[in-house]
């Protein structure tokens, strides 16, 4: 069974922040309490997650709030848990963000995993997001990154099988393992691996290059559908040939 989540595609901000934004025109733009006029949102990741979930007929968990509020993929003590703007809020306001956004989202993912594990002998959780086409002046020559824990044999085997099927079904996609970052870095999948370490849970971050994932073209849908078809192929029972 598959579970799809997207932690980075939300645009909503809490109501108690809206009043701060409304004051932007009447206050100095350098006031640290004023939110940016635009909010961070990974719309491409959200689109891909929704299409994958539809193709796979899998449950979808989405974080509806912007990363400008709090990054639900980070652990609570991570230095990048809050954005630059949110870090300038007082401790009570930051705690309110955790209570309103962070903890409820984490609990939604946790509950979905528990349900999936009760319904299936194995649960594959794909956390979908996109990454910038370039970093520090260098182009990232990868279309798809599969981020996993190389010390977990089941995650290694799953990703190797997935890559084999992708080679046949979507050969136009360049795939790398644990790129553009390591799958053991702080993430929601790493957190869930810890919580469900003794259960058949596989947590993979699926990272898509915005160079193609953000372009509303037919080839984008073909690429996402290729990812879906390859995932379905992994668990397809081979037909038994007649003796």
Secondary structure, 3 states (H helix, E strand, C coil): CEEEEECCCCCECCHHHHHHHHCHHHCCCCCCCCCCCCCCCCHHHHHHHHHHHHHHCCEEEECCECCCCCCCCCCCCCCCCCCHHHHCCCHHHHHHHHHHHHHHHHHHHHHHHHHHHHHCCCEEEEEEEEECCEECCEECCCCEEEECCCCCHHHHHHHHHHHHHHHHHCCCCCEEECCCCCCCCCCHHHHHHHHCCCCCEEEEEEEEEHHHHCCCCHHHHHHHHHHHHHHHHHCCCCCCCCC
